[in-house]
Amino acid sequence: MKKKILNNWGLKIGSLVLAFVIWFLVVQIDDPKENKTFSGIPVVMTNTGLLDQQNKVYEVLDNTDTIRVTVRAPQSVIDDLRASDIVAEADMSKLTEINTIGISLRVLNNDVDSIKANPDVLKLNVENKSSKWVSVRYGATGEVAEGYMVGSVQPDQTRIEVSGPESSVERISYASVEIDVSGATTDVSANVEISLYDADGNLLILPSVTKNMNYVRMAAEVLATKEVPIVLNTVGTPAAGFRQTGEVESDYSAVMLAGSASDLAGVNSIVVPAELLNISDAQENVSTVVNLREYLPDGVRLADSSFNGRMQVTVYIEPEVQRTFDIAPEDVSVINVPQGFEVQLSDGNEGTHELRIKGLEAEVSVLQENALAATIDIAGWMEEQGMEKLSPGTYSIPVSFTLPENVQVEEPVSLRAVIVELEES
C-alpha cells in the first residue's frame, strides 16, 4: 500500500498544481478584478486646530480638496461600491514645509486590492490670521414706481468684522449692501447679503474670508413726489419816481416735493410771505435769500436732498420815464354819440394839447403817437356826469387813451366839444 502511494509522486504533484491553476482561473472568470474611478471625492481635513493655535489660517489651492479616486477590486466589490464609501483625509499635523499634505484613502466596509488618488496631495496657502472692521456702504437698486422716490435707506449695521488670511483681508476696503426697490410705492424692508469690495470698487470673492455676519436688515423709505410752483408776492410801494417792473427773478420757479400721498394731496404751491419781499421806498432792485423749507407743511420735504431750500430772489425796480405827445382835435375819435346829436371838436384856438405820460422805459419808449387811440366816449362821459339826457352846448370833455397797464397819464387832457342837436327832417 505504501509503495503505491509513493509511486508516481511527480505525476501527483503535477495534478495538484493543475487543479490549483484550474481553480484560480475559475475564480477569476467568476469574479474578475476591475478598476473603477470616482470623481468629486471631498478631502476631509483633520487636526485643523493646530493652525488655530498658531493664529494661522489656510486656503486650499488649485481645488486640491476635491479629487479623483481609482479603486481596484473584485467585480463583486466594485459593483456595490459607492463614492460615499470612500474616505479621503488630510492630517494637518503632517503639513510639510512647502505647505502640502499627503492624502490618505480608505474604503468603508470593503477590502480592495488598491486605491489611488489624483491628486494625491493637498496644496495649501498658509498665512497669519488677520481681522479688521470695515464700514458698510448702503443704497437702493432698481426704480420705484413712477411718481415716487426713495427717501432714505438705512441698514441695522454700518460696520462688520472680516477675518481670514492676511493677504486677503488687506484687499478688503469696504462692505456693501443694496436693497431692491423696483416698482415700490410703499416702504420696503429685507435681509440683504453683504458683499466685499476693494478700494477700486471691484467685487471680491474670498472663500477663505469670514464675516461676523452675512446679512443685514435694511429699510428703504418710499415717498410720493409732486412738483408745485413757487408763488412770490411783494409788499409796499417804491419811492416816488420809481416803479416795480413786475419781474421777480428767483433761482427756482417750481420745486419737487416728497412725502406721503395724503400729505402731498393738499399742497398745490409754496407761497413765500410778501413781507419777505418788501419794496417800500425802494430806489433799486431788492434782493433777499428765501429758505423754502420754512414754508413746507408738516410731513413734506424737498425731493432733492442736495438742495438746502435756500434760493436768491430779486424784485426789479426802475426809475419812471416821462414822455410828451401833441394831441390835436383831428387825432381824437368821438364814439357813442346819442341818436339825434352831433359832436364837433374845437381846439378853441389852443392848437394841440400836450399829453404827458410816465412809466417804465421799456413800455414808454416803444409807444407811437398814432397808436394811442385817443377817444371821447360821449355815453361814458354822460354816465360820469349823471346826465340822463344830452343837451346841446359846449363842454370840456376828457380824452381817453389806450396805454399799456404800467403807463399813466400825468395830467388829464380835455377837448372842447360842441354838441349840436340835429333837426328832424
Secondary structure by P-SEA (a helix, b strand, c coil): cccccccaaaaaaaaaaaaaaaaaaaaaaacccbbbbbcbbbbbbccccccccccbbbbbccccccbbbbbbccaaaaaacccccbbbbbbcccccccbbbbbbbbbcccccccccccccbbbbbccccccbbbbbbbbcccccccccccccccccccbbbbbccaaaaaaccccbbbbbbcccccbbbbbbbbbbbcccccccccccccccccbbbbbbbbbbbbbbbbbbbbbccccccccccccccccccbbbbbccccccccccccccccccccccccccbbbbbbcccccccccccccccccccbbbbbbbbbbbbbbbbbbcccccccccccccbbbbbbcccccbbbbbbbccccccccccccccbbbbbaaaaaaaaccccccccccbbbbbbbccccccccbbbbbbbbbbbbccc
